[in-house]
Amino acid sequence: MIVNTSSGGKTGTSETALNIANPSISIFKLANPTSLPAGGGSVTYYYIVNNTGNVPLSNLNVSDDNCSPVICSKTALAVNDLTMCTCTANISQNTTNIANVTAWYQQQKVNAIATATVDCRTCPTCQKLGISLTKTPNAINLTGGGNVVYYYNITNTGNVNLSITYIYDNKCSPVNCSTNNLAVNNSMICTCTATLTQTTMNTAFVLANYSTMNTGAIANATVNVIPPSNISISLSKTASSYTLPAGGGNVTYYYVVKNTGNVPLTNIVLNDDKLGTITCHETQLAAGANMTCTKTTTLTQVGNIVNTANVTANYLTTPIASAPATVTVYVGTVISTGSGRSCTTCVPQQYHGIPVGEITTTQQISTAIPDTTTPRSHCFKTECTTNTYQDGKLTVSITKNVSSAANIILTLPNGNNVNVHTNANGEICYQFGCGIYTTTIPKEVCGEEYSKTITSTYGKLYITPSDLTKAKVNETLTYFIKDDGGNAIKNANVNIILSDGNLVKASDYNGKVTFNVGEKEGSYTLTAQKDCYENDTLTITIGMPKLAITCGSQVNINETLCCYVKDQGGNNVEGANVKLTMPGGKEIQLISDANGKVCTNETQINGDVTAAASKKGYKDSDIATSKITTEEIICPKECKCGCEEGTATCKPCPECNIFGLPCWILLLLLLLIALLLFLLLRKKKIYADEESVNKAIKEGQLENISNKYSKIYVSKKVYDNIQGMGIKNKIKNKFEFADLNEKGKKYLKECGNEHVARAKQLEVDILTSNDETAKNAEENKVKVKKYEEI
C-alpha cells in the first residue's frame, strides 16, 4: 500500500491506498483447416485473447496482416477474463500470418502477437469439425463463499472423431476429464473445483483437433458470493514518545480507527479517559476503511502516565464498540549521580537494592524484509529494540513492534518516493510490482536510520536444452523457455541475433520457440526476456559440414561406375549434386540416392574420371578419381577365392580352421543359430484396441507399430479410419478388421469387452493403453502388450 498523508489544517490525517498496475495481455491463434487442396480455399482463424495482468483493459483491438475484419465479442476485459475473436479469408498459397492484439489501461498500451500457418497442397475432403461447450456451476449463489464445482459439457458437433488437446478455465484449475477422445455426436462432462470468496465470472475454452485441423469453443459462468453481515471496529493507539525528561513535555497520541467488518459504520465517537472526546475528521467509515486521529497534550506529572481510549459506532441501529487501547508514557525526575552530576532522563531502577546510577538507552531496528520477493502484495514485520544500560551494564532489553502509522519511505524502481505507514502490527505493507525497491525507516521511528533494498522478480528464465549449442546451416531448431521450477513460460520475447539478420519470436503456451538458423556459418545469440524475470542468453555455433565422395579405383569399359557421397561423420548424404567428368571431357550430372550413391553406364571410353559433390548447406567435396580401362580383366576359374583387384592374380585362400573345427561345421552351427534367432524374433500377429490405435495416430507411432507385427487386427471402425488416411500402403496393408463370430460373441458375453473377446477369438495378444482393458484381458487369459512398451 502507498499512503499519501495530508493535514489540510485539520486535526488528523487522510490516507489514500494505491496499487501498482501491471497491465499485460496474451493472444493464441489457430487456423481451421490448416491444410487446403491445390488452388486454396476458405480458412477461419480463431483468436483467444486473455487479460494476464492485474488491471482491467479497454479499447481491445485485434488485427491480422492477412485477414480482415477480425470480429471480437468484447472490447474490454476484466482481470483474467478472455474472449474469442474470428476472421475468415480465402487462401490460394502457403500462408503464415501474424495477429496483433492491443489494449489500454489508462494511458498505458499493451500488445501481444501470435502466428498461424495454412498449407495449400492437400487436405481431407468432406470433413467437418465442430465442438460446443456449456459451463454450469453447482451453485449460483454462495453465502459467505465456499467451494463450487463447475461442470463442462463438451459435445462433438462435427462428422469426424476429435481429440481434446486443451481445456482451460481462467479461474479454476485443473479441469479434469475422463478421456481425451470424443466420437461424433458424443458428449463428455469435465469438472473443476474452486474456492470462492467473492462474486466470480470465469471463462472456459476448449480446443480439439482432427488430423491437421483444429476447432474450439468458449463458455462463461458466474457465481455470486453473498457476504454475511460482520459488524466490528478496532482501535490502536500509539504515542510520539514513551519517555519524557524531568519536567515533562508535549506528547502526541495517535489513534487508528478501522472498520474491520463488511458493512458501513456511522456515528463514530472516540473517547480517551485522560483527554476526553477526541475529534476525528470523519464520523463514518466504509467497510475495510480506516482513519487516524491525533491529540497533543502536555505531561508534567512524574512517573508512568497511563491512559486508555475506546471507540463506539453504529451499523443502522446496532451499536458496536472496540476493545480498549492503552498507552503508558513515563515522565522522568532529576536524580543525583553522586559525582556532582544529575540525570534528568532516568527511568525507575529495574533491580531492587542497587543504587540508582547513570542510565543510557540505545535503539535498534530489525525487520523481516527479504533481499528478493515476488511481484504481489507483501507485509513485512518491523520491530524496535530498546536497550537500557546502568553504568554501562545492560539491565533491560525490550523489543516491540514499530508504532502504528509510523512513516516509512519507499523508493520505487522509477526513482520516485512514496510514504508507507505501518499498520497496527508494525508491518510495512505494499503492492510490489517488478524492479528494485529501497525501504528507508527514518531515525525518529526507532533511534537510528535503517535502509534495505528489495528486488521484486519472478526469478530467472532458462533456455533449454542448454547443451544444444551447435547447428548446421539451414537447420531448424526448437527451444523451450522455462522458469526456476522448470515451468513453461509463455509470451517470453526471444531475440535471435543470427549471422544474416535478427529474429524476434514469442514463446507459445508450452514455452516453445522454433526457427531456422539460415544459410551462413558463424555464431548467433539467443536471448530470452520477459518482464519481472532475469534474462538468459545462449550462444550457438552454426557450421557447414564438408562432403566427401569416393569412387571405385577403376572399372572396365562398358561396366557400371559407382560413387558414394558421405558427410564428415560418415553418414550417407541424399540429394547431393554429383558431377562426373568422363574421358574426353564429357560432364554427367547425377543426384545421390538415399544411400548417397550415384552410378553411370557411360563408360565406353577408357581414361581418367573425376568426381565432385555439392549440396546446399554443405561445403563442396574434394575431387575423387577413377579410371576406365581398355582391357577386360577376367579372373581365372581356378582362383577359388577370387583375384587381386584389377589383376588376374589369384587371391590366396585363408586357412579355414577355427578352434580346431573345419569351417563347414562352424557354418552349419551359425545357420542353426540364425534359424533359432529367426524363430524367436519373427513378427507376431496382434489385436489392437481403438484407444491404442488412436493414440498411435496422434503421436505419429502408427508406422513404428506396423513394423513390429506381421498382421494387426482391429475393429471395422478403426480399419475404415486407417484406410481413409493418407499414409503408406505398406502400413495400411498390415491392418485387417476382425468381426465377432459365434465363438467371439460367446467370449463377449463372458468378459464384457469386445476388444478382449476379439483377441481371444483370434488367439492372439492384445495391444492396449487402457488399464481396465488390460486387467480384463489378463483375467481372461489373453496376453497383454501395453502401448507404452512399444
N, C-alpha and C positions, 0 to 999 in steps of 0.2 A: 504494500500500500504506500502511495506517495501522499504525504499530508502537507497541505499549504495552510498556514495559520495566519490569521489577521485579527487585530483587535478592534479596529474601526472606532476607537474611542469608547467602547463599551466594556463592561466587566465580563470576562470570559473570552473564549476563542471560538472560531469556527473551523471545521476541518472538511476537506474535500478529498475523497479517495479516487485515485486514477489507476487504471490497469495499463500495462504495456501492450500495445496492439501488435500482433504478429500475423498480418494477413497472408494467406497462401492459397493456391488453387492447383488442382491437377486435372488432367484430361486423359481418357482412354478411348481409343478409336478402333473399330473393326469394320470390315467390308463384307457384304453378303451379295453375291458369292465372291470368292477370292480368285476364281478362275473362270474364263469365258472362252467360247469357241473362237476359232479364227474369224476375224471380222468384228468381234466385240459384242457389246450388248449393254443392258441396263444394270447398274450396281447401286445398292442402297448402303450408305455409310451411317454407322451409329456412333455417337459421341457421348461418353459418360463423363460428366463434369462434377467434381467433388470439391466442396469448400473444406480444405485441410488446415485452415488457420484457426485463430481463436476469436475472430470478429466477423460480423455479417458482411456480405459482399453485395454490391448493387451494380447496375448497368452491365450485366453479363452479356458478352458477345462472343460468338464462335464463328470463325471464318475458315474456309478451306481453299487452297490455291488451285484446286481443280474441280470444285463443286460449289454451286450456289443456287438458291439461298440455303443456308443452314438454319433449320427451324428448331427452336428450343421451347419447352413447355414453361420455363421460368426465366426471368431476367434478374432475379435476386435469390441469394442462397444464405440461409442461416448457417451457423457453425455446424460442421459435419453433415450438412444437407447435400444432396446430389440431385442431378436432373439428367434426362436423356434427350439428346438432340438428334435430328436426322437430316439427310440430304441425299437426293437421287441424281445420278448422272449417267450419260451414255459414254462408254469407254470403247475405243477402237484400237488401242495399242497397250502394251505393257505400261502400267502407270503406278508410280509411287507418289502419293500426295500428302501434303502436310496440313494438319489442322492446328489452328492457334486460338486459344481462349484468353480473353482479357476480362477483368472486372475491377471494381474500385471499392476501396474503403476510405471514405472522406476524400482527401487529395492524393491518396497513395494508390498506384496502379500495380496489379499483379497479373502475371500471364504464365502460360504453360503450352507445350506443343506435343503433338502425337502424330504418328505416321501409319499408313496402311498401304499395301501393295496388291494390285489386281493383275493377274497374268492372263493375257489374251491369246491363249493357244487351245486349251482343251477344258471342257467342264462336263460334269454329269448332266444328262438331259432328263426332263420330266421329273425333277426332284424339287420338292417344295419344303423349305424349312419353316417351322413355326413353333412358338412356345408362348405360354401365358403364365402369369404369376399373380396369385392373390395372397394377401398377408392379413392374418387375423390374430389379435391378442386374446388371451383367455379372460381378460377383464379390461373394460374400457375405463372404469373409474376405480382408483385406489385411494383409500383414506389413509393419509399418513405415509404413503409409499409402501414398497414391498416388492416381492418377486412377481414377475409377469412372464408368461410363456407365449411366444409368438409361433404361429403355425403358418408355414409357407406351402401353399398348394401349387405345384408345378405341373402343367399339362402339355404334352406334345401335341400340338395342333397341326403339324405338317404331315407329310406322307412318307417320311424316312425315319428310321430309328436314330435317336440322339444320344450323345454322351455329354453329361453335365460336367463342364470344365471349371466353373467358377460360380459361387454364390456368396454374396456379400451383404451385410447389414451394417450401416454406419453407426448404429448404437448398440449392437448386440453381437457377441462372438463367443464360441464358434457356433456356426449354423450346422446342425447335424442332420445328415440324410442317410437313408438305409442303403442306397445304391447310387452309382453314377450313371446308370444306363436307363433310358426311358424310351419304351417302344411307342409306335404310332398310336395315337388316341389314348394312351395310358397316362395316369397321373400318379404323383407320389407326394407325401407330406414330409416336410423337413421341420425341425423345431430348433428353437434357441431360447434360453432363459436369461433374463436380465433383472437386475435390482434397480428400481426407480425411486428417486427421492423428489422428483419434480415432474411436472407435465412434460411429456416427451413425444415428439413426432419424429419417427425414423423411417428410413428408406432402404428397401432391399433391391438387389439387382442380381439376375441370374443370366449366365452365359452358357450356351451349349453349341456343339459342333457336330457336323456330319462330313466326313472326308475333309475337304479343304474349306468347307463353308461354315459360317457361324450365324447364330441368331441369339437374341437376348430379350429380356423383359424387365420392367421395373414396377414396384408397388410401394405404397406408403401405408402407415398405420399410426394412430395417435392414442396415447393412454393419458388420461387426466389424473394427476395426483392431487387429492384434496387434503390440504394440511389440517390437522386438528388444532383447536384453539390452545395456545400456550401463552399464558399471561405471566410475565416475570420481568423484573427490573433489578439491576445490580449497581453497586456504588463502590468505588475505590477512592482512597484518599491518601495524598502524599503531601510532604512539606518541602519548601525550598531549602530548609536547613533543619537538621535534627539536633544541633548543638549550638548554643549561643554563649558568648563570653559573659563574664561578670558584668552586671548592669543590664543585661538583656539586649533587645534589639527587635528589628522588624522580621517577621516571617510570613511567607505567603503559603496558604493552603490551597491544594489543587484537588478538585472533586470531579471524577469522571463518572458520569451517569450514562448507563447504557440500557436500551430496551432489548433485553435478551430473549423476548418472546417472538411470536409471529403475528401479533396484532398491534395496531397503533395504540399509544398511550396518551392521555391528556391530563390536565391539572397536576403537573409535576411540581412538587414542593420539596425543597432541600433545607434541612434543619441541622444546626450544629449546637451541641449542648453548652458550649462556651461562647459562641458567636451569634447564636440566634438563627433567624431565617437568612439563607444565602440567596442572593439574587442571581438568577441564570438568564441567559439570553433567549432561552426557549422554555415554553411550558408544555410542549408536546413533542413526542418522538415517534417516528415511523418504526416499524418492525426492523430490528437489527441496527438502528441508528444510535449514535451516542453524542454527547456534548461534554465539554469541560468547563466547569465553573471555578472561579477563584475568589479568595478572600484574603486580604492582607491585614495583619494586626500587629501590635507591639506587645512583646512579652518582657516582663521585668522580674517576676517572682522567681526566686532561686529554687532550683530543683527540677524534678520532672513535672511537666505540664501536660496532662492527658486530656484530650477532647475527642468526642465521638459524634459522628454525623449519621443521619439516615435520610432516605428519600421515599416519598409516597407518590402514587399516581392512580389513575383510573382507566379501566377499559370499559367504555359505556358506563354502566352503573356499578361495575365491580371494582372495589378498591384493591390496591396492591402496595406492598411495602418491601424495601430492600433489607438485607441484613445490615447491621451497623458496621461502620468503618471507623477505626480508631487510629490516632497518630499521637506519639509522645515526643515532645521537644524538651531537651534539658537546657536550663539556664545555669551557667557556672557562677562561682564565687571567687573572691580573692583569697589565696592561701599562701602563707609564708613558707618558703622552702628551707628556712634555717640558714641561709647563706647570704642574707641581705637582699634576696630577690623574692619576687612573688609570682604565682601562676594565676592568670585570670581566665584560663580556659579549661581549668581542671574539672574532671568528672569524678564521681564518687569512687573511692578506693574499692577495688574488687576483692582484696584479701584482708580479712579481719586481723587486727593485731599488728599490721605492718604500717609504719608511719607514712603519711602522705608525702610523696616526693615530686620531682618534676616529671610531668606526663606529656608525652607527644603521641601523635597519631599519623598513620600513613594510610593511603587508599590505593587499591589496585583493581583494574578491570579484568574480568575473564569472560569469554564468550564461547558459544558453540558454532561460530561462523566457520565453515569449512573453506579449504582452498578452492575447491571446484563444486559446482552444483548443476542441476538441470534446469532448463527454462520452464518455470512454473512458479506458483505461489509458495513461498517458504517463510517460516518463522524461526528465528534463531535466538536462543535464550541468552540474556546478558546479565551478569552478576557483578556486584561491587563488594569487595572485601575490605573491611576497616580493621586495621591492626593498632592496638593501643599498647604503648611502651611506658613503663615506670622506671626512671633512672636507667634507660637503655635496655631494659628487660621486657620481653613480650609478656603482657599479662592477659590481654583479651584479643580474640580474633573473631569477628562477626562477618558472615557472608550473607548478603541479602540480594534479592532481585533489584535491578536498577529501577528507580521510581517510575511509576506510571506517567505517561505523557512527557518523558524526557525527550529532548530534541536531538535527533541523530541526523548527521549529514551523509547523504548517499550520492556519490558521484557516478553518473550514468556513463555507458560506453561512448556517448556522443560528447562527453565533457561537461554536460550540464549538471548542476547540483539541485537536489530536492531534499526537503525536510521530511523525516520519518519519525513519528512519535512512538515510543514504546507503549505496549498495552499493559493491562493490569498485572500480567505475569512477567513483566520485564522483558518481553520479547520484541525483537525488531521484525516486523512482517512486511513483505513486499512481493509484488508480482514480477519476478525476474524474467527478462527476455534473453536475448543472446548477446554475449560480449563480456567485457571486463568491467566490474563494478568495484568501487572503493568505499568502504564504510568508515566514517570518521566519528568517534564519540568525543565531544568536547570535554575539556578539563573540568568544567563546572559540574558535570554529571557524576564523576567519581574521583576527583582529585588529580587525575592525570589524563592527558590526551591519548586516545587509542585509535589506531588505523589498521584496517585489514582489507586486502584485495581478494575478490572472489571472481573466478572465471566461470561463466554460465555457458555450458556446452552439452551437447548430446554425446560427445566422445569423438573418436577418430573413425574416419572412413578407411576401408581396406579394399584394394583392387585384387580380386582373386581370379584364377590362380596366380599367385605372385611369382611362381617359377616359370611362367610362360613368357620368356624374355627373348626368344628367337623366332623368326618367321621368314618364310620365303616371299619373294616379290609376288604380288597379286594374290596372296593368301588371305582368306577371310578368317578373322579371329573373333572369339567370343569371350568376354569377361563378365564377372558379376561383382557388383558393388555391395559391400556388407558393412555392418557396424561392429563394435567391440564384441557383441554377443553372437556374431555370425548371422544376424538377421538381414534379409534383403532390404536394400534402401532404394525406393522408387523415386523418380524425378530428380536424381542427382545429375548435376551438369558435369559431363565428361568432355574435357578439352583434349583433343588428339592433335599433336603437332607432328605431322609427317614430313618426309623429305621433300615431297612435291605439293605441299599445301596443308592447310589446317581443317579439321573437322570439329563440330560440336554436336554431341549426342546427349540424349537424356535417357537414363536407365528406366526400364519398364517396371511392371508390378513385381517381377521376380528379381529386380536389380540387374537385369541383363543388358549388355551393350554389345552390338555386333557391328563390325566394319571391315573394309578391305584395306590392306596396307599400301596398295599402289604398286607402281612399276619400278621405283627407284631403290637402289641399295642405300644403306646408311642406317641411321638410328632415329627414333622418334620417342616422344614422351607422352604418357597418358596420365592426366591429372583429373582426379575425382573431387568435385566440390559440391557442398550444399550448406545452406545457412545453418549455423549452430553446430557444425561439425569441423573437425580438423582435416585438412586436405590429405590426400595420399597420391603419390606420384610413382609411376613405374616407367623405366627406360627399356625400350625394346630395340634389338638389332635386326635389321632387315638384310638378308643375304640372298645372293643369286647363285645357286649351285651350278657346277660345271658338268656338261655332258661328256661321256666317254663312248667311243664307238670302236668295235673290234670286228674284223672280218677274217675269213679263212685265209691262211697264208698263200694258198694257191688252189686253183681248180683247173680241170682240163677243159679244152674247148668244148662248147655245147653242154657243159654241165651247169648246174644252178649255183650261183654265188650268193651267199647269205651273210649279212652283217647284223650286229646286235648293239642296241643303244641302252646305256645304263646311266644312272646318276652317280654322284661321288660315294653314295652309300652302297652301291652295288645293286640298286633296285631298278627293275625294268622300267623304261620310260615309253609310254604310249603316246602316239600323235607327234613324234619328232619328225622334222623335215630332214630327209637324208639325201644328199647329193652325191651320186656316183659318177666319177669321170672315167670313162672307159678308154681302152686303147683307140687311138685315132682322134680323141678329143670329144667324143660324144658325151653329153651330160644326161643323166637319168635322175629324175626327181621321184622319191618314194616317201611314204608315210609309215612309221613304225607301228606295229600292231600291239596288242595287249602284252605280248612277251618282249616288246622292244625290238622285234625282228623285222627286217626287210630282205627281200630276195629278188633276184633278176635272172632271166634265162638268156639275156642278150650277151652271150659270151662266145660269139663266133670269131672274134679276132684275138690273137694272142698279144700279150703285152701287160704293162702295169696298170693297175686300177687304184684310184684314190677315193676315199670316202670321208665325208664330213657331215656332222649332225648339228641341227639348231632347233630351238623351240623357245617360244615366248616365256620369259620367266627363268631362263637358264642361260648360262654362258655357253658360247659355241664350243664344240669339241675340238680336240687336236685332229690332225689328218691321220687317217688309218690307211694302210696299203695292203694290196693283194696282187696276185699275178695269175694271168690266164696262160697256160702252157699249150704248146702246139701238139705235143705227143701225148697220147693217152697211155697212161701207165697202168698195166694190168698186173695184178698181184697173182703169182703162180698158185695153182690149186694145191700144190704140196705144202704151201705155207698155212698150216692149220691154225696158227694164231695171228694171221694177217701179216702185212708188210709195214716197214717203216714208212712214215708219212712222205709222199712224193717220190717213193722209190719202189723197185720190185724186189727189195731185200726182205727176206722173211724175218719176222719178229721172233725172238726166242720165246718158247712157251714156258711159263713159270711152272716149277715143280708143284704138283698138287698133292701135298701130304701134310695134313693138319692134325696135330695131336696124335700122330701115328695112324690116322684113318684115311683111307682113299677119299678123294673129293666126291665121288659119286654117292658114297654113303652119307657124307655131310649134306650133299644137295638133297637127298631123299629126306633127311631129318628136317631140313629147312622147309621143304614142301609140306611135310606133316604139320610143322608148327604154323605155317601160313594158313593151312586149312582150318586148324583149330581156332586161330585168331579170326578167320572169316566167319566161322560158325558163332563165335562169341560176340563179334561186333556187327554182324549183319543187322540191317534195319528191320524194325518190327512194324507191325500194324498196331494202330491205337484208335480209340474213340475219344473225340474232343467235345466237351460240352460247349454250349453257346457262350457262356461267360468268358471262358478261356480264349476262344477264338476272337471274340470282340476285343478282348484286352490285347491280344497279339496284333490285331489290325491297328488299334490305336497306338501301340508302342512300336510299330514297324518291325515286329518279330515274326510275321507270318512266314516269310521265306526261310528263316532260321529253323522254325518248327518243321516245315515241309522237308528240309534237308535231313532231318533226323529219323524220318519214318518213311517206309515204302508205301504205306497207304494210311490215310486219316479218315475215319468215318465220322460223319456229322449228321445233324438233323436236316430235313428238307429245307427248312427256312434258312439255316446257315449256309447250306450248299448253294441255294439260289443267290444269296447275297454275295458269296465269293465269286461265282461265275459271272456276276454283273460288274465286278471290279476291274479296273484297268491294270491288271498285273500279268506277269509272265504266264504263258500257258503251262509251262512245266510245273508251276506252283498249283495252278487250278487243277491239273490232272492228278495231283496227289490226293485230292478230296473226293469222297464218294458218300452219297447220302444213304442212310440205313433206316428203313421203316420197321416198325414193330410187327413181327409175325405172331402166330398164335403162342409160341413159346415166350416171345418177348412180352406180349400182353399179360401172360401169366406172371412173369417176373415183375412187371409193373405193379400188379395188384399186391405182390408180396413186399416190395420195397418202397413203393410210393414215389419213386423218382424215375422219370422217363429216361434220363441220361444213363443212370446206373443199369436200368433194365436193358437198354440197347447194348451197352458194353458186355453185360452178362450173356445176352443172346448171341453176340458175335464172338464170345470167348476171347476178348482182348482186354488190355489195360485201359484205364480211363484217365484222360488229361483234364484237370480242373484247377481253378483258382478259388473255388468255393469250399470253405471248411465243412459246411453241412453236407455237401455232396460227397466230399472225401470220406467223412465219417460214415455215411450211408453205404458207400462202396465197400469200405473195409468190413462193415457188419455183414455184407452180403458176399464176402469172399471175392471181391473184384480188386485187383491190384491197382494202386493209385500212383499216378505221376503228377506231382504238383507243378503248376505252371511256373512257379518261382524257381524250380530246379532246372528248367530248360535253358 
